[in-house]
Amino acid sequence: MSPAPNGGTPAPGGGAPGPNGATLRPMRWWDIAPVMELELRLFPEDAWSTGMYWSELAETHPGGTRHYTVAVTPDGAVAGYAGLMVVAGEGDVQTIAVDDRLQGAGLGAALLTDLIGEAARRGCAELLLEVRVDNPRAQRLYERFGFEPVGIRRGYYQPANVDALVMRLDSPTTDVKTDLKNDLTTDVTTDVKNDVNKDPRHG
Ligand SMILES: CC(C)(COP(=O)(O)OP(=O)(O)OC[C@H]1O[C@@H](n2cnc3c(N)ncnc32)[C@H](O)[C@@H]1OP(=O)(O)O)[C@@H](O)C(=O)NCCC(=O)NCCS
């Protein structure tokens, strides 16, 4: 794959490149094809469509409601991606994913740090996300960053009919700190109403 047309910024924290030598930069339309390759592999039961990514990116203009980031390896390949929606001061993690061959090296953490920082810069009082109840690995990542379980959306992921755990981060800050000692607690039973007009988020 050829390098992306625009340059990247080091990930995370500035200075040297981050995990796998990857850099973070804004997602652009030319990233949609490689993102879709990963999307279909990483979310086999509830992948977003190409059209959904076009719609999301259409809202990433200055003043728009979305913020999308890709992690790019030194050879220009998309290694991961993440998206944020901010409406009326409330942030939602739209998606987050890392190439399965590059997981476990901190890229997920770098992408999440980027989203939390952007939510803080946009003045969000809270940042919410949905995650499949059968995805403990992603839940652990969120928990390390201070997200707490607040409810369950029954049957949120279709057609698999899998429940979503709703998690919330209070007062996102640009000074992101993770807590590696947190134990995962998913014993939340409060039902949260599903919004049938929204595409299920995976993040
Ligand atoms: C969830 C997901 C984004 C995490 O991405 P990741 O790049 O693997 O995340 P990180 O590397 O930052 O952290 C994940 C694990 O790697 C470990 N890790 C992080 N940096 C590490 C390093 N330098 N060396 C060894 N392990 C490391 C973390 O401790 C963590 O371990 P744990 O899962 O056992 O608690 C990734 O697993 C994924 O894309 N999953 C499929 C899509 C998905 O489910 N997305 C979430 C939807 S809600």
Ligand as a Chemical Component Dictionary entry (heavy atoms), coordinates in Angstrom:
data_LIG
# 
_chem_comp.id                   LIG 
_chem_comp.type                 NON-POLYMER 
_chem_comp.pdbx_formal_charge   0 
_chem_comp.three_letter_code    LIG 
# 
loop_
_chem_comp_atom.comp_id 
_chem_comp_atom.atom_id 
_chem_comp_atom.alt_atom_id 
_chem_comp_atom.type_symbol 
_chem_comp_atom.charge 
_chem_comp_atom.model_Cartn_x 
_chem_comp_atom.model_Cartn_y 
_chem_comp_atom.model_Cartn_z 
_chem_comp_atom.pdbx_ordinal 
LIG C1  C1  C 0 -10.151 -3.347 21.413 1  
LIG C2  C2  C 0 -8.948  -3.026 20.544 2  
LIG C3  C3  C 0 -9.225  -1.750 19.770 3  
LIG C4  C4  C 0 -7.710  -2.822 21.421 4  
LIG O1  O1  O 0 -6.628  -2.475 20.586 5  
LIG P1  P1  P 0 -5.122  -2.833 21.002 6  
LIG O2  O2  O 0 -4.220  -2.141 20.061 7  
LIG O3  O3  O 0 -4.968  -4.297 21.107 8  
LIG O4  O4  O 0 -5.084  -2.140 22.430 9  
LIG P2  P2  P 0 -3.820  -1.982 23.388 10 
LIG O5  O5  O 0 -2.647  -2.667 22.797 11 
LIG O6  O6  O 0 -3.706  -0.546 23.679 12 
LIG O7  O7  O 0 -4.285  -2.713 24.687 13 
LIG C5  C5  C 0 -4.778  -4.035 24.588 14 
LIG C6  C6  C 0 -3.948  -5.002 25.407 15 
LIG O8  O8  O 0 -2.581  -4.970 25.052 16 
LIG C7  C7  C 0 -1.782  -4.764 26.231 17 
LIG N1  N1  N 0 -0.657  -3.934 25.845 18 
LIG C8  C8  C 0 -0.689  -2.627 25.580 19 
LIG N2  N2  N 0 0.537   -2.207 25.273 20 
LIG C9  C9  C 0 1.350   -3.296 25.328 21 
LIG C10 C10 C 0 2.726   -3.515 25.088 22 
LIG N3  N3  N 0 3.536   -2.507 24.758 23 
LIG N4  N4  N 0 3.193   -4.762 25.199 24 
LIG C11 C11 C 0 2.394   -5.777 25.534 25 
LIG N5  N5  N 0 1.077   -5.614 25.771 26 
LIG C12 C12 C 0 0.575   -4.397 25.672 27 
LIG C13 C13 C 0 -2.695  -4.076 27.146 28 
LIG O9  O9  O 0 -2.319  -4.283 28.512 29 
LIG C14 C14 C 0 -3.980  -4.758 26.851 30 
LIG O10 O10 O 0 -3.978  -6.001 27.477 31 
LIG P3  P3  P 0 -5.314  -6.705 27.928 32 
LIG O11 O11 O 0 -6.253  -6.674 26.754 33 
LIG O12 O12 O 0 -4.874  -8.062 28.249 34 
LIG O13 O13 O 0 -5.815  -5.906 29.094 35 
LIG C15 C15 C 0 -8.608  -4.210 19.602 36 
LIG O14 O14 O 0 -8.559  -5.388 20.356 37 
LIG C16 C16 C 0 -9.623  -4.387 18.462 38 
LIG O15 O15 O 0 -9.526  -3.738 17.432 39 
LIG N6  N6  N 0 -10.569 -5.318 18.629 40 
LIG C17 C17 C 0 -11.518 -5.633 17.538 41 
LIG C18 C18 C 0 -12.476 -4.494 17.307 42 
LIG C19 C19 C 0 -13.182 -4.121 18.589 43 
LIG O16 O16 O 0 -13.652 -4.983 19.298 44 
LIG N7  N7  N 0 -13.253 -2.799 18.859 45 
LIG C20 C20 C 0 -13.915 -2.280 20.030 46 
LIG C21 C21 C 0 -15.347 -2.122 19.770 47 
LIG S1  S1  S 0 -16.238 -1.499 21.184 48 
# 
loop_
_chem_comp_bond.comp_id 
_chem_comp_bond.atom_id_1 
_chem_comp_bond.atom_id_2 
_chem_comp_bond.value_order 
_chem_comp_bond.pdbx_ordinal 
LIG C1  C2  SING 1  
LIG C2  C3  SING 2  
LIG C2  C4  SING 3  
LIG C2  C15 SING 4  
LIG C4  O1  SING 5  
LIG O1  P1  SING 6  
LIG P1  O2  DOUB 7  
LIG P1  O3  SING 8  
LIG P1  O4  SING 9  
LIG O4  P2  SING 10 
LIG P2  O5  DOUB 11 
LIG P2  O6  SING 12 
LIG P2  O7  SING 13 
LIG O7  C5  SING 14 
LIG C5  C6  SING 15 
LIG C6  O8  SING 16 
LIG C6  C14 SING 17 
LIG O8  C7  SING 18 
LIG C7  N1  SING 19 
LIG C7  C13 SING 20 
LIG N1  C8  SING 21 
LIG N1  C12 SING 22 
LIG C8  N2  DOUB 23 
LIG N2  C9  SING 24 
LIG C9  C10 SING 25 
LIG C9  C12 DOUB 26 
LIG C10 N3  SING 27 
LIG C10 N4  DOUB 28 
LIG N4  C11 SING 29 
LIG C11 N5  DOUB 30 
LIG N5  C12 SING 31 
LIG C13 O9  SING 32 
LIG C13 C14 SING 33 
LIG C14 O10 SING 34 
LIG O10 P3  SING 35 
LIG P3  O11 DOUB 36 
LIG P3  O12 SING 37 
LIG P3  O13 SING 38 
LIG C15 O14 SING 39 
LIG C15 C16 SING 40 
LIG C16 O15 DOUB 41 
LIG C16 N6  SING 42 
LIG N6  C17 SING 43 
LIG C17 C18 SING 44 
LIG C18 C19 SING 45 
LIG C19 O16 DOUB 46 
LIG C19 N7  SING 47 
LIG N7  C20 SING 48 
LIG C20 C21 SING 49 
LIG C21 S1  SING 50 
# 
